[in-house]
Amino acid sequence: MLGAMRKMLILLALATAATTSTAAADKFGAHIGTSNGLQYVQDLSSSNALRYSLNLDLINLFSGGSLAVGGDVAYLNDFGGTTSGFAPYYGAGLGAYVSVGKSTGVSVYPHGIVGLNFDLTDPFSVFVEGSLGARIGVGSASSFGLGYGARLGVNYRFR
């Protein structure tokens, strides 16, 4: 019994090591734009990554009487090649937001992404990106339409 458990633990450790890329790096950052928030970027390889964002849109609280909290998950891929520290990328994402207050509801935002990353000095980089997709809202102000976004941000690579 203990021998089988030991073998299983060894296999699990080997599988974990095999799926972890040594070229991958994790980043933590912040962004401003059509949404403001924090993000965590998990590099899957040297050319693609998963980004998890927490968006805190407090502007609606002061101008519209509601507070929106949301987030998104995006798969990002490099176009290939870096020129003088600039690395263009593209991707796809899915955002979800909850708004409470004067306007209460839930919205989702599936979208495409294009952006440009610039390595300042190790471990800092800055990025600018745009997104476009459908915005679907359900609640006190249900809607369906074209959604867009723009972000300017900074990342800190810690691994």
Summary of the structure (lengths in Angstrom):
residues: 159
radius of gyration: 19.2
end to end distance: 37.7
largest distance: 64.6
contacts: 471
relative contact order: 0.18
helix: 14%
strand: 65%
